[in-house]
């Protein structure tokens, strides 16, 4: 216990000294004494090393099973996919150089002719083996096969056929038009099926054809990748280290101390400490991430849409955003989410959403509650039939969400609803959401192109981290029609109609779009162009390197 206390105090003392720019004796640290960029990365003078600090632990490095963001950061550099997408949902070439639609259901992809499986491993040894259209078909057939238990299997249900035209051309035909078919393809990694046929373990030692090769993984510490000299575009880095730092405040400390080059999350209270340092900058994610309060409609209180409405009316979202995201640097980190589609995506329609939402009106909320037969009890909370009006609001232990949870809980208690905010460790929180052990919860997600389905389609009432048990066949139909409409303008209309329906049904209390802030050393080049790690560091759009 004593040793643990000393370690904690050492971290806090180090944080103070780092952000103050002082040595332990309190004197000012000169430029000559500060660690150089090369020292910061721990690299040799001629090695281009990028160290990325990530809050995510590795769930799995198996390309067949992975779904987590942190895994994708790593796997998108080891594996290619047919297409890639940036953080604003725009698609760019991957293994496919170009593509076209012969009709609404037919997609033809023209592939690169200079991609090879990684060498220097037990699977291919030193043999350079080229990827072809047949490899692509083999991957999709393998993923679609139910016995292989891929987490991506169901996403391929709309594929009617796959045809290898020649070594560098492949044709997909879908059962119905699919506006987000490219999104499906972007999430399928091209792995060597040979690995599964020969019992080679891709989980322990991934082998792909991407710009970087897997070198090592130290559990809950770091993953090391090295450049793939056979990649069509010469990678801008010799080595990439993903350093796992779950505590986001410690991420900021590590960045300020030149121990890492990129921090995947900078919390609002750490932003000013980062931007004041000449060699650091803060970069905003180009699209907002949707955050909301979800009401479990199987919980007795929230079966009544009027009670969901009353709860929504009692919370001042605008004031909460200011309180949670205020920072001395004056950077706008969050915007009000009147609806559930990121503002940068097709179908976002703030004007329509604003007309549909219920306004902040705590007195109006009380009137709704009282109309349901509740009376104010002696302890300051509404009650009916001897039962107090209240619920638990669960949230992950992510600072903005926890703060928002406290504000929401306080606001509801002020009108007589005993809402208890319950922060939880992420894995436990996620387990509770998926198992249905929830009354209300603060969650982020559904911020991809197909987010409406994961948030509101009745299929999601079967479970999942976003499940609120909302079942509305009319809404389902609109979402399905939107996804089957390739015309962007018509698709936007359908998305707007579906989102307005969910707002009027008070499925969520939309809170905010969070524009995640990345911390970055100025020695990093070409990352800021598309500040995201959901696709590779080296591709047709960027080639991240360091000075």
C-alpha positions as CSV (number, residue, x, y, z in Angstrom):
1,X,0.0,0.0,0.0
2,X,2.9,2.4,0.9
3,X,4.6,1.7,-2.4
4,X,1.4,2.4,-4.3
5,X,1.0,5.7,-2.5
6,X,4.5,6.7,-3.3
7,X,3.9,6.0,-7.0
8,X,0.7,8.0,-7.1
9,X,2.4,11.0,-5.4
10,X,5.3,10.7,-7.8
11,X,2.9,10.9,-10.8
12,X,1.2,14.0,-9.4
13,X,4.5,15.7,-8.6
14,X,5.8,14.9,-12.1
15,X,2.6,16.4,-13.6
16,X,3.1,19.6,-11.7
17,X,6.7,19.9,-12.7
18,X,6.0,19.1,-16.4
19,X,3.3,21.6,-16.9
20,X,5.2,24.2,-14.9
21,X,8.3,23.6,-17.0
22,X,10.4,23.2,-13.9
23,X,13.0,20.8,-12.5
24,X,12.5,19.1,-9.2
25,X,14.5,21.7,-7.4
26,X,12.0,24.4,-8.6
27,X,14.5,26.1,-11.0
28,X,13.6,26.8,-14.6
29,X,14.5,24.2,-17.2
30,X,16.6,25.6,-20.1
31,X,16.0,24.6,-23.7
32,X,19.3,22.8,-23.7
33,X,18.2,20.7,-20.8
34,X,14.9,19.7,-22.3
35,X,14.7,16.2,-23.9
36,X,15.1,16.5,-27.7
37,X,12.5,15.1,-30.1
38,X,14.6,12.1,-30.8
39,X,15.1,11.5,-27.1
40,X,11.4,11.9,-26.5
41,X,10.6,9.0,-28.9
42,X,13.6,7.1,-27.6
43,X,14.9,6.6,-31.1
44,X,18.2,6.7,-32.8
45,X,19.1,9.8,-34.7
46,X,18.4,8.3,-38.1
47,X,15.2,6.4,-37.2
48,X,11.8,8.0,-37.8
49,X,9.8,6.8,-34.8
50,X,6.2,7.9,-34.0
51,X,4.9,7.2,-30.5
52,X,1.1,7.4,-30.1
53,X,-0.4,7.5,-26.7
54,X,-3.9,5.8,-26.7
55,X,-6.3,5.3,-23.8
56,X,-7.6,2.1,-25.3
57,X,-6.3,-1.3,-24.2
58,X,-6.1,-4.0,-26.9
59,X,-9.3,-6.1,-27.0
60,X,-8.0,-8.4,-29.7
61,X,-5.7,-8.3,-32.7
62,X,-7.7,-10.9,-34.5
63,X,-9.0,-9.3,-37.8
64,X,-12.0,-11.6,-37.8
65,X,-13.1,-10.6,-34.3
66,X,-12.1,-7.0,-33.7
67,X,-14.7,-4.3,-33.2
68,X,-13.0,-1.9,-30.7
69,X,-11.7,1.6,-31.7
70,X,-8.3,0.9,-30.1
71,X,-7.8,-2.3,-32.1
72,X,-8.7,-0.5,-35.3
73,X,-6.0,2.1,-34.7
74,X,-3.5,-0.7,-34.9
75,X,-5.0,-3.1,-37.4
76,X,-5.7,-0.4,-40.0
77,X,-2.0,-0.1,-40.4
78,X,-1.3,-3.8,-40.6
79,X,-4.1,-4.7,-42.9
80,X,-5.6,-3.2,-46.1
81,X,-9.2,-3.0,-46.8
82,X,-10.8,-2.4,-50.2
83,X,-11.6,1.2,-49.4
84,X,-10.8,3.4,-46.4
85,X,-12.8,6.3,-44.9
86,X,-11.7,9.4,-43.1
87,X,-13.1,10.8,-39.9
88,X,-15.8,12.8,-41.8
89,X,-17.0,9.7,-43.5
90,X,-15.5,10.3,-47.0
91,X,-14.2,7.2,-48.8
92,X,-10.7,7.0,-50.3
93,X,-8.8,4.2,-52.1
94,X,-7.4,1.3,-50.2
95,X,-6.5,-2.0,-51.9
96,X,-9.0,-0.8,-54.6
97,X,-7.6,2.0,-56.7
98,X,-11.0,3.0,-58.3
99,X,-14.5,1.7,-58.4
100,X,-17.8,2.3,-60.2
101,X,-21.4,1.3,-60.2
102,X,-22.7,-0.5,-63.3
103,X,-26.2,-0.1,-61.7
104,X,-27.6,0.5,-58.2
105,X,-26.7,-3.1,-57.2
106,X,-23.4,-3.7,-59.0
107,X,-20.0,-2.5,-57.8
108,X,-16.8,-3.1,-59.7
109,X,-13.4,-2.5,-58.0
110,X,-10.1,-2.2,-59.8
111,X,-7.3,-3.3,-57.5
112,X,-3.7,-2.4,-56.9
113,X,-1.2,-4.7,-58.6
114,X,1.6,-4.1,-56.2
115,X,0.3,-5.3,-52.8
116,X,2.1,-8.2,-51.1
117,X,1.5,-10.1,-47.9
118,X,4.0,-9.2,-45.2
119,X,7.3,-11.2,-45.2
120,X,9.5,-12.0,-42.3
121,X,6.9,-14.2,-40.5
122,X,6.2,-17.9,-40.1
123,X,3.3,-17.8,-42.5
124,X,5.0,-16.4,-45.6
125,X,8.7,-16.4,-44.4
126,X,10.6,-14.3,-47.0
127,X,8.4,-15.2,-50.0
128,X,6.7,-12.2,-51.6
129,X,3.2,-13.3,-52.4
130,X,1.0,-10.8,-54.3
131,X,-2.7,-10.1,-53.3
132,X,-5.2,-10.7,-56.0
133,X,-8.9,-10.4,-56.5
134,X,-9.2,-14.1,-55.5
135,X,-7.7,-13.3,-52.1
136,X,-10.4,-10.6,-51.7
137,X,-13.2,-13.1,-52.5
138,X,-11.7,-15.7,-50.2
139,X,-11.7,-13.2,-47.3
140,X,-15.4,-12.2,-47.9
141,X,-16.4,-15.8,-48.3
142,X,-14.6,-16.7,-45.0
143,X,-16.2,-13.8,-43.1
144,X,-19.6,-14.6,-44.4
145,X,-19.4,-18.2,-43.4
146,X,-21.3,-18.6,-40.1
147,X,-19.0,-21.3,-38.7
148,X,-16.1,-18.8,-38.6
149,X,-18.0,-16.6,-36.2
150,X,-16.8,-13.3,-37.5
151,X,-18.1,-10.2,-35.8
152,X,-18.6,-8.7,-39.3
153,X,-20.6,-11.6,-40.8
154,X,-24.0,-10.0,-40.5
155,X,-22.8,-6.9,-42.4
156,X,-22.4,-9.0,-45.5
157,X,-26.0,-10.3,-45.6
158,X,-26.9,-8.0,-48.4
159,X,-24.2,-9.4,-50.8
160,X,-25.8,-11.6,-53.5
161,X,-22.6,-12.6,-55.3
162,X,-18.9,-11.9,-55.6
163,X,-17.2,-12.5,-59.0
164,X,-13.4,-12.5,-59.7
165,X,-13.3,-10.8,-63.1
166,X,-9.5,-11.1,-63.3
167,X,-6.5,-10.8,-60.9
168,X,-7.0,-7.1,-60.4
169,X,-10.8,-6.7,-60.8
170,X,-13.6,-7.9,-58.6
171,X,-17.4,-7.4,-58.9
172,X,-19.9,-7.3,-56.0
173,X,-23.6,-7.6,-56.6
174,X,-25.9,-6.6,-53.7
175,X,-29.4,-8.0,-53.1
176,X,-30.8,-4.5,-52.8
177,X,-29.3,-1.0,-53.4
178,X,-27.0,-0.1,-50.5
179,X,-26.0,3.5,-50.0
180,X,-23.4,2.5,-47.4
181,X,-21.9,-0.5,-49.1
182,X,-18.5,1.2,-49.1
183,X,-18.7,1.5,-45.4
184,X,-19.2,-2.2,-45.1
185,X,-16.2,-2.9,-47.2
186,X,-14.1,-0.4,-45.3
187,X,-14.6,-2.4,-42.1
188,X,-13.5,-5.8,-43.6
189,X,-9.7,-6.3,-43.2
190,X,-8.0,-8.3,-46.0
191,X,-6.2,-11.1,-44.1
192,X,-4.6,-14.2,-45.5
193,X,-7.2,-17.0,-45.2
194,X,-4.1,-19.3,-45.4
195,X,-3.5,-18.4,-41.8
196,X,-6.7,-20.0,-40.6
197,X,-6.3,-23.0,-42.9
198,X,-2.8,-23.7,-41.4
199,X,-3.6,-22.9,-37.8
200,X,-1.3,-19.8,-37.8
201,X,-2.4,-17.5,-35.0
202,X,-3.1,-14.0,-36.4
203,X,-4.1,-12.9,-32.9
204,X,-0.6,-13.3,-31.5
205,X,1.2,-12.3,-34.7
206,X,-0.9,-10.4,-37.3
207,X,0.1,-10.6,-40.9
208,X,-1.4,-8.4,-43.5
209,X,-0.4,-6.3,-46.5
210,X,-0.6,-2.8,-45.0
211,X,2.1,-0.2,-44.6
212,X,3.4,-1.5,-41.3
213,X,4.2,-4.9,-40.0
214,X,3.5,-6.2,-36.5
215,X,6.6,-6.6,-34.4
216,X,5.5,-7.0,-30.8
217,X,2.8,-6.6,-28.2
218,X,3.4,-6.2,-24.5
219,X,0.1,-6.7,-22.8
220,X,-1.6,-3.5,-21.6
221,X,1.6,-1.6,-22.3
222,X,2.5,-1.1,-26.0
223,X,2.2,-2.4,-29.6
224,X,5.2,-2.0,-31.9
225,X,4.9,-1.8,-35.7
226,X,7.7,-1.5,-38.2
227,X,7.5,-0.2,-41.8
228,X,6.7,-2.6,-44.7
229,X,9.3,-1.9,-47.3
230,X,7.2,-3.7,-49.9
231,X,4.2,-1.4,-49.6
232,X,3.4,0.6,-52.7
233,X,3.8,3.9,-51.0
234,X,7.0,4.1,-49.0
235,X,5.9,4.6,-45.3
236,X,6.9,7.8,-43.8
237,X,8.0,6.1,-40.5
238,X,10.4,3.4,-39.6
239,X,8.5,2.4,-36.5
240,X,5.2,3.2,-34.8
241,X,4.6,2.5,-31.1
242,X,1.1,2.5,-29.7
243,X,1.6,3.3,-26.0
244,X,-1.4,2.3,-23.8
245,X,-2.1,5.0,-21.2
246,X,-5.7,4.5,-19.9
247,X,-5.7,7.6,-17.7
248,X,-6.3,10.6,-20.1
249,X,-4.7,13.1,-17.7
250,X,-1.6,11.0,-17.8
251,X,-1.8,11.0,-21.6
252,X,-1.5,14.8,-21.5
253,X,1.4,14.6,-19.1
254,X,3.2,12.1,-21.3
255,X,2.7,14.5,-24.3
256,X,4.0,17.5,-22.4
257,X,7.0,15.5,-21.3
258,X,7.8,14.5,-24.9
259,X,7.3,10.8,-24.0
260,X,4.7,10.5,-26.8
261,X,4.1,12.4,-30.0
262,X,0.4,12.1,-30.3
263,X,-2.2,11.8,-27.5
264,X,-5.6,10.4,-28.8
265,X,-7.6,12.4,-26.3
266,X,-6.9,15.7,-24.5
267,X,-9.4,16.5,-21.8
268,X,-10.8,20.1,-21.5
269,X,-9.0,20.9,-18.3
270,X,-5.7,19.9,-19.9
271,X,-6.0,21.8,-23.2
272,X,-4.5,25.1,-22.0
273,X,-1.6,23.3,-20.5
274,X,-0.9,21.7,-23.9
275,X,-1.4,24.7,-26.2
276,X,0.9,26.9,-24.1
277,X,3.9,24.8,-25.0
278,X,5.6,25.9,-28.2
279,X,6.3,22.4,-29.5
280,X,2.7,21.1,-29.0
281,X,-0.7,21.8,-30.6
282,X,-4.3,20.6,-30.2
283,X,-6.1,19.3,-33.3
284,X,-9.8,18.9,-33.4
285,X,-11.6,15.9,-34.9
286,X,-13.3,17.2,-38.1
287,X,-16.7,15.6,-37.2
288,X,-18.6,15.5,-34.0
289,X,-19.2,12.4,-31.9
290,X,-22.8,12.0,-30.7
291,X,-23.4,11.8,-26.9
292,X,-26.8,11.2,-25.4
293,X,-28.9,10.0,-22.5
294,X,-30.6,6.8,-23.4
295,X,-33.8,5.7,-21.7
296,X,-34.4,1.9,-21.4
297,X,-38.0,1.5,-22.5
298,X,-38.3,-1.8,-20.7
299,X,-37.8,0.0,-17.4
300,X,-41.3,0.7,-16.0
301,X,-40.7,4.4,-15.6
302,X,-39.6,4.9,-19.2
303,X,-42.3,2.9,-20.9
304,X,-44.3,6.1,-20.8
305,X,-43.0,8.5,-23.5
306,X,-44.5,11.4,-21.4
307,X,-42.2,10.6,-18.5
308,X,-39.2,10.5,-20.9
309,X,-40.3,13.9,-22.1
310,X,-40.5,15.2,-18.5
311,X,-37.0,14.0,-17.7
312,X,-35.7,15.7,-20.9
313,X,-37.4,19.0,-20.1
314,X,-35.7,19.2,-16.7
315,X,-32.1,19.3,-17.9
316,X,-30.5,22.5,-19.3
317,X,-28.3,21.0,-22.0
318,X,-26.8,24.4,-23.1
319,X,-25.6,25.3,-19.6
320,X,-24.3,21.7,-19.1
321,X,-22.2,21.9,-22.3
322,X,-20.6,25.2,-21.1
323,X,-19.9,23.8,-17.6
324,X,-18.4,20.5,-18.9
325,X,-16.3,21.8,-21.8
326,X,-15.2,25.3,-20.7
327,X,-11.4,25.7,-21.2
328,X,-9.0,28.6,-20.9
329,X,-7.8,28.2,-24.5
330,X,-11.3,29.1,-25.7
331,X,-11.5,26.0,-28.0
332,X,-15.1,24.9,-28.9
333,X,-15.1,21.2,-27.9
334,X,-18.8,20.4,-28.1
335,X,-21.9,21.6,-29.9
336,X,-25.5,21.0,-28.9
337,X,-26.9,17.8,-30.4
338,X,-30.5,18.7,-31.2
339,X,-30.5,15.4,-33.2
340,X,-28.5,12.2,-33.6
341,X,-26.6,12.6,-36.9
342,X,-23.2,14.4,-36.8
343,X,-23.5,17.8,-38.4
344,X,-21.0,17.0,-41.1
345,X,-22.9,13.9,-42.4
346,X,-25.7,13.6,-44.9
347,X,-29.1,13.9,-43.2
348,X,-28.1,16.3,-40.4
349,X,-30.9,18.9,-40.2
350,X,-30.7,21.2,-37.2
351,X,-33.6,23.3,-38.3
352,X,-36.0,20.3,-38.4
353,X,-34.6,18.9,-35.1
354,X,-35.0,22.2,-33.2
355,X,-38.7,22.3,-34.1
356,X,-39.1,18.7,-32.8
357,X,-37.3,18.9,-29.5
358,X,-38.9,19.7,-26.1
359,X,-37.5,22.9,-24.6
360,X,-35.8,23.2,-21.3
361,X,-38.8,23.8,-18.9
362,X,-38.4,22.4,-15.4
363,X,-41.8,23.7,-14.3
364,X,-43.4,22.1,-17.3
365,X,-41.6,18.8,-16.4
366,X,-43.2,19.0,-12.9
367,X,-46.7,19.4,-14.4
368,X,-46.2,16.3,-16.5
369,X,-45.0,14.3,-13.5
370,X,-47.9,15.5,-11.3
371,X,-50.4,14.7,-14.1
372,X,-49.3,11.1,-13.7
373,X,-50.4,11.0,-10.1
374,X,-47.2,11.8,-8.4
375,X,-47.1,14.1,-5.3
376,X,-44.2,15.7,-3.6
377,X,-43.0,13.7,-0.6
378,X,-41.5,14.9,2.7
379,X,-38.0,14.2,1.5
380,X,-38.3,16.5,-1.5
381,X,-38.9,13.8,-4.1
382,X,-42.0,12.9,-5.9
383,X,-43.7,9.6,-4.9
384,X,-46.7,7.5,-5.9
385,X,-48.2,4.5,-4.2
386,X,-45.5,4.7,-1.6
387,X,-42.7,4.5,-4.2
388,X,-40.2,7.2,-4.7
389,X,-39.7,8.6,-8.3
390,X,-36.1,8.0,-9.3
391,X,-33.7,6.0,-11.4
392,X,-30.0,5.3,-11.8
393,X,-28.1,7.1,-14.6
394,X,-25.1,5.0,-15.5
395,X,-22.0,6.4,-17.3
396,X,-18.5,5.2,-18.1
397,X,-15.7,6.8,-16.1
398,X,-14.9,9.3,-19.0
399,X,-14.6,12.8,-17.5
400,X,-17.0,14.8,-19.8
401,X,-19.7,12.1,-19.5
402,X,-19.3,11.8,-15.7
403,X,-19.6,15.6,-15.3
404,X,-22.6,15.6,-17.5
405,X,-24.1,12.8,-15.5
406,X,-23.6,14.8,-12.2
407,X,-25.2,17.9,-13.8
408,X,-28.2,15.9,-15.1
409,X,-28.6,14.1,-11.7
410,X,-28.5,17.5,-9.8
411,X,-31.0,19.1,-12.2
412,X,-33.5,16.2,-11.7
413,X,-33.1,16.2,-8.0
414,X,-34.0,19.9,-7.9
415,X,-37.4,19.2,-9.5
416,X,-38.1,16.2,-7.2
417,X,-36.7,13.2,-9.2
418,X,-34.1,11.1,-7.3
419,X,-31.7,10.5,-10.2
420,X,-28.4,8.9,-9.0
421,X,-25.4,9.3,-11.3
422,X,-23.3,6.1,-11.3
423,X,-19.9,6.3,-13.0
424,X,-18.5,2.9,-13.9
425,X,-15.3,1.3,-15.2
426,X,-15.7,1.0,-19.0
427,X,-15.7,-2.8,-19.3
428,X,-18.3,-3.2,-16.5
429,X,-20.4,-0.3,-18.0
430,X,-20.4,-1.9,-21.4
431,X,-21.3,-5.3,-20.0
432,X,-24.3,-3.8,-18.2
433,X,-25.5,-2.0,-21.3
434,X,-25.3,-5.1,-23.4
435,X,-27.0,-7.4,-20.8
436,X,-29.9,-4.9,-20.2
437,X,-28.8,-4.1,-16.7
438,X,-29.7,-0.4,-17.1
439,X,-32.4,2.2,-16.4
440,X,-30.9,5.2,-18.1
441,X,-27.3,5.7,-19.4
442,X,-25.0,8.3,-20.9
443,X,-23.4,6.9,-24.0
444,X,-21.5,8.0,-27.1
445,X,-21.7,6.4,-30.5
446,X,-23.8,5.9,-33.6
447,X,-21.5,8.6,-35.2
448,X,-20.7,6.6,-38.3
449,X,-22.5,6.6,-41.6
450,X,-24.8,3.8,-40.5
451,X,-25.3,5.2,-37.0
452,X,-29.1,5.4,-37.2
453,X,-29.4,1.7,-37.5
454,X,-27.3,1.0,-34.5
455,X,-29.2,3.6,-32.4
456,X,-32.8,3.2,-33.4
457,X,-33.6,0.2,-35.6
458,X,-35.7,-2.3,-33.8
459,X,-33.2,-5.0,-34.6
460,X,-31.1,-3.3,-31.9
461,X,-33.8,-4.1,-29.3
462,X,-32.2,-7.5,-29.2
463,X,-29.3,-6.2,-27.4
464,X,-26.1,-4.1,-27.8
465,X,-24.5,-1.2,-26.1
466,X,-27.0,1.3,-27.7
467,X,-30.1,-0.8,-27.0
468,X,-33.0,1.3,-25.5
469,X,-35.6,-1.3,-26.6
470,X,-37.2,1.2,-29.0
471,X,-39.5,-0.6,-31.5
472,X,-41.1,1.5,-34.2
473,X,-41.8,-0.3,-37.5
474,X,-42.4,3.1,-39.3
475,X,-39.0,4.3,-38.1
476,X,-37.4,1.0,-39.2
477,X,-38.8,1.4,-42.7
478,X,-37.5,5.0,-43.0
479,X,-34.0,3.9,-42.0
480,X,-34.1,0.9,-44.4
481,X,-35.3,3.2,-47.2
482,X,-32.5,5.7,-46.5
483,X,-29.8,3.0,-46.6
484,X,-31.2,1.7,-49.9
485,X,-31.3,5.2,-51.5
486,X,-28.1,6.1,-53.5
487,X,-29.4,9.6,-54.3
488,X,-27.9,11.7,-51.6
489,X,-30.6,14.4,-51.5
490,X,-33.4,11.8,-51.2
491,X,-31.5,9.9,-48.6
492,X,-31.1,13.1,-46.5
493,X,-34.8,13.6,-46.6
494,X,-35.5,10.1,-45.3
495,X,-32.8,10.4,-42.6
496,X,-34.4,13.7,-41.4
497,X,-37.8,12.1,-41.3
498,X,-36.5,9.2,-39.2
499,X,-34.5,11.4,-36.8
500,X,-37.4,13.8,-36.2
501,X,-39.6,10.7,-35.4
502,X,-37.1,9.6,-32.7
503,X,-36.9,13.1,-31.2
504,X,-40.7,13.3,-30.9
505,X,-40.7,9.9,-29.3
506,X,-38.2,11.1,-26.8
507,X,-36.0,8.0,-27.4
508,X,-32.9,9.9,-26.4
509,X,-32.1,13.1,-24.7
510,X,-29.6,14.3,-27.3
511,X,-26.8,16.0,-25.4
512,X,-23.9,17.1,-27.5
513,X,-21.5,16.4,-30.4
514,X,-18.1,16.2,-29.0
515,X,-15.2,17.2,-31.2
516,X,-12.4,15.2,-29.7
517,X,-9.1,17.0,-29.3
518,X,-5.9,15.3,-30.2
519,X,-2.7,16.5,-28.7
520,X,0.3,16.5,-31.1
521,X,3.9,17.4,-31.1
522,X,4.8,19.8,-34.0
523,X,7.4,17.4,-35.2
524,X,4.6,15.2,-36.5
525,X,3.9,15.9,-40.2
526,X,0.8,15.1,-42.4
527,X,-1.4,13.8,-39.5
528,X,-3.3,17.0,-39.1
529,X,-4.6,16.8,-42.7
530,X,-7.0,14.0,-41.6
531,X,-6.7,13.8,-37.8
532,X,-7.9,10.2,-37.2
533,X,-6.6,6.8,-36.6
534,X,-9.5,4.8,-38.1
535,X,-7.5,4.3,-41.2
536,X,-3.8,3.9,-42.0
537,X,-1.0,6.4,-41.4
538,X,0.1,5.8,-45.0
539,X,-2.4,5.8,-47.8
540,X,-3.5,7.9,-50.8
541,X,-4.5,10.8,-48.6
542,X,-1.6,11.1,-46.2
543,X,1.8,9.7,-45.2
544,X,2.4,10.6,-41.6
545,X,6.1,11.2,-40.7
546,X,8.2,13.1,-38.3
547,X,10.8,15.8,-38.6
